[in-house]
Each structure stands twice: as C-alpha cells, then as structure tokens.
C-alpha cells in the first residue's frame, strides 16, 4: 500500500512539472487575437506568406506554335527539302521534324537560304537578314518574310517580346502571367539599297516617299488596321 501511495505522489509531481513547461493552447476570442498578433508581426520578423497567384507563361518563342508543311533551301544546296517546320523568332532557329525519325531538331538561321511555308493555301516566303543592310542595324540573323519583292522590296520581321507578370505592386495591372507577345517590324528597301523601318500608316509611307503622297493617301482610303499590310503591298506595286 505504501508503494502505491509513493508511486501516486511521484506521478502528481511529474504532471505538475510537465504542465509548468507546456504552452497552453488558447481557444475562442483569445486564440483568434493571438493569430492576428502573429500576422501583424510578419513585416518585422521576416515571416512571409505563400503567393500562389502566378499563372505561368503564355505563348512560346515560336512563330506558328505548330509544325507546318514547308520546304527549306540549305546554304550551298540547290534542291529544297520537304518537311514540317516552325521558326523560333527569339533564338533565330528553325525547328523541324524529319519524317524519318519523328524527333524534333533545330538548326540556326545561318544554315538557311530560303524557307517556304505552305499555310492556309498560300506560300509564305522567308529568308534571313544576314545579307540585308538596315538603316539601323538589327541584332542577330533573323528570319524575315518577303511581302513584296524588289524594287521597293517590303519585308516583315516577326519577333516576340517577353513581358513579365505584374501583379505584386500596389497599383499593378494585375497581370499574373509572363507572356511572349508577337511584335512585327516592317521595312522597305529605299533607292539607296538600305532597308528603312516603316509603320503601316500614311504618315510613315509619305515620309519615305514624299513624291507619292497622293497615291499613298488614296491607297489607305477605307482600309482598316487589319488591312494595312495588304494596303502597303498594293501601294508599292503601283510605284
């Protein structure tokens, strides 16, 4: 019996010590206040929360975002090679899939003399800017689409601009994703054999061809922004 009493007293001592060294969980209003106090400490203690609003990347570095039936002429060769391809306008490469392997391959633009893309019943002709002189030299050997052959050659350089997400600032536009946005740059070859950048509007073309002002203004009459590219082609063909 004495042993039982001694054991019981010992247990009470242990429980008392344990209770004194344990932080009690507070519930109700007091517990909620504690949580709020902890939240308020975050800016000063270095504590951070998880921001799961980011939505990833939209778009790609590729022009068509799919492989399209094409024909390429490799530098130093005389015959075109038929395959499915796409253009990486950021890295200046041609992505293609040889029919024999079925695996994606990539070659630099320096390897290509001409690329013909068959899209929507049309033939789109692409070359590179390697041998082209520009009023303001561009960086890299880019692919360019030949919209009109010379004289007054008209080309388009398709690019993609990387736009970062912007949603963390107080007055941000709340854009929660990074994006590759298409950007087209247009150039016309002048009488000096140099390509000058132009905008697809009357003012820009008149500045380059002041003696053709009347023809240019007439060519843009009734044309929407979506028709501007074809309008410029039509105007240049009348020079």
C-alpha positions as CSV (number, residue, x, y, z in Angstrom):
1,X,0.0,0.0,0.0
2,X,2.8,2.4,0.8
3,X,4.4,1.6,-2.6
4,X,1.2,2.6,-4.3
5,X,0.9,5.9,-2.4
6,X,4.6,6.7,-3.2
7,X,4.0,6.0,-6.9
8,X,0.8,8.2,-7.0
9,X,2.7,11.1,-5.4
10,X,5.5,10.7,-7.9
11,X,3.1,10.8,-10.8
12,X,1.5,14.0,-9.5
13,X,4.9,15.7,-9.4
14,X,5.7,14.8,-13.0
15,X,2.3,16.1,-14.2
16,X,2.8,19.3,-12.3
17,X,6.3,19.8,-13.9
18,X,5.0,19.0,-17.4
19,X,2.2,21.4,-17.1
20,X,4.5,24.2,-16.0
21,X,6.7,23.8,-19.1
22,X,3.9,23.4,-21.7
23,X,2.4,26.3,-23.6
24,X,-1.3,26.1,-23.3
25,X,-3.5,26.4,-26.5
26,X,-5.9,29.2,-26.2
27,X,-9.2,28.9,-28.0
28,X,-12.0,31.4,-28.7
29,X,-11.5,35.1,-28.8
30,X,-8.1,35.0,-27.1
31,X,-6.8,32.4,-29.5
32,X,-8.0,34.5,-32.5
33,X,-6.3,37.5,-31.1
34,X,-3.0,35.6,-30.9
35,X,-3.3,34.6,-34.5
36,X,-3.9,38.2,-35.5
37,X,-0.9,39.4,-33.5
38,X,1.3,36.8,-35.3
39,X,0.0,38.0,-38.7
40,X,0.8,41.6,-37.7
41,X,4.4,40.6,-36.8
42,X,5.1,39.4,-40.4
43,X,6.6,42.6,-41.8
44,X,9.0,42.9,-38.9
45,X,10.0,39.3,-38.3
46,X,10.7,38.3,-41.9
47,X,7.8,35.9,-41.9
48,X,6.3,35.6,-45.4
49,X,3.2,34.2,-46.9
50,X,2.7,31.9,-49.9
51,X,1.7,33.8,-53.1
52,X,0.1,31.3,-55.4
53,X,-1.4,33.9,-57.8
54,X,1.3,33.4,-60.6
55,X,-0.3,31.7,-63.6
56,X,2.9,30.7,-65.5
57,X,3.9,31.6,-69.1
58,X,1.6,32.3,-72.0
59,X,2.7,31.9,-75.6
60,X,6.0,30.5,-76.9
61,X,9.1,31.7,-78.7
62,X,7.8,30.1,-81.9
63,X,6.1,31.9,-84.8
64,X,3.3,29.4,-85.6
65,X,3.3,27.3,-82.4
66,X,2.9,24.2,-84.6
67,X,4.8,22.4,-87.3
68,X,3.7,23.4,-90.8
69,X,4.4,21.8,-94.2
70,X,7.5,23.6,-95.5
71,X,10.4,23.5,-98.0
72,X,13.8,24.7,-97.0
73,X,16.8,25.5,-99.1
74,X,20.0,25.0,-97.1
75,X,23.0,27.2,-97.9
76,X,25.3,25.7,-100.5
77,X,22.5,23.4,-101.8
78,X,20.3,23.7,-104.9
79,X,17.4,21.5,-104.0
80,X,14.6,22.2,-101.5
81,X,14.0,19.7,-98.7
82,X,10.3,19.0,-97.8
83,X,9.5,18.8,-94.1
84,X,7.3,20.2,-91.3
85,X,8.8,23.2,-89.6
86,X,8.4,26.2,-87.4
87,X,10.5,29.3,-86.7
88,X,11.9,30.2,-83.3
89,X,11.9,34.0,-83.6
90,X,13.6,34.6,-80.3
91,X,16.6,32.2,-80.8
92,X,16.7,32.6,-84.6
93,X,16.5,29.0,-85.3
94,X,14.4,26.6,-87.5
95,X,12.6,23.8,-85.7
96,X,11.7,20.9,-87.8
97,X,10.8,17.2,-87.7
98,X,12.5,14.9,-90.2
99,X,9.9,12.4,-91.5
100,X,12.4,9.5,-91.0
101,X,13.0,10.0,-87.3
102,X,9.9,11.8,-86.0
103,X,12.1,13.7,-83.5
104,X,12.3,17.5,-83.2
105,X,15.5,19.0,-84.5
106,X,16.8,22.6,-84.5
107,X,19.3,24.4,-86.8
108,X,20.4,28.1,-86.7
109,X,19.2,30.6,-89.2
110,X,22.7,30.9,-90.7
111,X,22.1,27.5,-92.2
112,X,19.1,28.6,-94.2
113,X,18.9,30.4,-97.6
114,X,15.2,30.3,-98.0
115,X,12.1,28.8,-96.3
116,X,8.7,28.4,-98.0
117,X,5.8,27.7,-95.6
118,X,2.5,26.4,-97.0
119,X,-0.2,27.9,-94.8
120,X,-3.9,28.5,-95.5
121,X,-3.5,27.8,-99.2
122,X,-0.7,30.4,-99.5
123,X,3.1,30.2,-99.9
124,X,4.9,32.4,-97.3
125,X,8.5,33.1,-98.3
126,X,11.1,33.6,-95.6
127,X,14.7,34.4,-95.9
128,X,17.2,35.8,-93.3
129,X,18.6,39.3,-92.7
130,X,22.2,38.1,-93.0
131,X,22.9,40.0,-96.2
132,X,20.5,42.9,-95.7
133,X,21.6,46.4,-94.9
134,X,19.4,48.3,-92.5
135,X,19.3,52.0,-91.6
136,X,19.7,50.9,-88.0
137,X,21.4,47.6,-87.9
138,X,19.4,44.8,-86.1
139,X,20.8,42.3,-83.7
140,X,21.1,38.7,-84.8
141,X,20.4,36.9,-88.1
142,X,16.6,37.0,-88.0
143,X,14.1,35.4,-90.3
144,X,12.1,37.8,-92.4
145,X,9.0,37.3,-94.6
146,X,9.2,38.7,-98.1
147,X,5.9,40.5,-98.6
148,X,6.9,42.2,-101.9
149,X,10.0,41.6,-104.0
150,X,12.0,44.4,-105.4
151,X,12.0,47.1,-106.5
152,X,10.9,48.8,-103.2
153,X,11.1,45.4,-101.5
154,X,8.8,45.1,-98.5
155,X,9.7,42.7,-95.6
156,X,8.3,41.8,-92.2
157,X,10.5,40.6,-89.3
158,X,8.4,38.7,-86.8
159,X,9.5,38.9,-83.2
160,X,8.2,38.1,-79.8
161,X,8.6,40.4,-76.8
162,X,8.8,38.8,-73.3
163,X,6.6,40.7,-70.9
164,X,6.9,39.9,-67.2
165,X,4.0,39.4,-64.9
166,X,3.0,42.4,-62.9
167,X,0.7,41.9,-60.0
168,X,2.7,42.4,-56.8
169,X,2.8,46.2,-56.8
170,X,0.0,48.2,-55.0
171,X,-1.3,49.7,-58.2
172,X,-0.3,47.0,-60.6
173,X,-2.4,46.0,-63.7
174,X,-2.9,42.5,-62.0
175,X,-1.3,40.6,-64.9
176,X,-0.4,37.3,-63.2
177,X,1.5,35.6,-66.0
178,X,4.6,36.1,-68.1
179,X,3.9,36.3,-71.8
180,X,5.6,36.1,-75.2
181,X,3.8,38.8,-77.2
182,X,4.1,38.9,-81.1
183,X,5.7,42.0,-82.5
184,X,6.0,42.6,-86.2
185,X,8.6,45.1,-87.6
186,X,8.3,46.3,-91.2
187,X,11.0,47.6,-93.6
188,X,11.1,48.9,-97.1
189,X,14.1,49.0,-99.3
190,X,15.0,52.5,-100.5
191,X,16.7,53.7,-103.6
192,X,20.0,53.5,-101.6
193,X,19.5,49.7,-101.2
194,X,19.1,50.2,-97.5
195,X,16.1,49.0,-95.6
196,X,14.2,51.6,-93.6
197,X,11.7,50.8,-90.9
198,X,8.2,51.9,-91.5
199,X,4.8,51.9,-89.8
200,X,1.8,50.7,-91.6
201,X,0.2,54.1,-92.0
202,X,0.0,57.1,-94.4
203,X,2.3,59.3,-92.4
204,X,5.2,56.8,-92.3
205,X,5.0,56.0,-96.0
206,X,4.7,59.6,-97.1
207,X,7.8,60.4,-95.1
208,X,9.7,57.8,-97.1
209,X,8.1,58.5,-100.5
210,X,7.0,62.2,-100.4
211,X,6.6,62.4,-104.2
212,X,4.0,59.6,-103.9
213,X,1.8,61.3,-101.3
214,X,-1.4,61.4,-103.3
215,X,-1.1,57.7,-104.3
216,X,-0.4,56.7,-100.7
217,X,-3.3,58.6,-99.3
218,X,-5.7,57.1,-101.8
219,X,-4.3,53.6,-101.1
220,X,-5.3,53.9,-97.4
221,X,-8.8,55.2,-98.0
222,X,-11.4,52.9,-96.4
223,X,-8.8,50.5,-95.1
224,X,-8.9,49.2,-91.5
225,X,-5.9,48.5,-89.3
226,X,-6.2,44.8,-90.2
227,X,-5.9,45.6,-93.9
228,X,-2.9,47.9,-93.6
229,X,-0.3,45.3,-94.6
230,X,-2.1,44.5,-97.8
231,X,-2.7,48.2,-98.4
232,X,1.0,48.9,-98.3
233,X,1.7,46.0,-100.7
234,X,-0.9,47.3,-103.1
235,X,0.5,50.9,-103.0
236,X,4.1,49.8,-103.6
237,X,3.1,47.7,-106.6
238,X,1.7,50.9,-108.2
239,X,5.1,52.8,-107.9
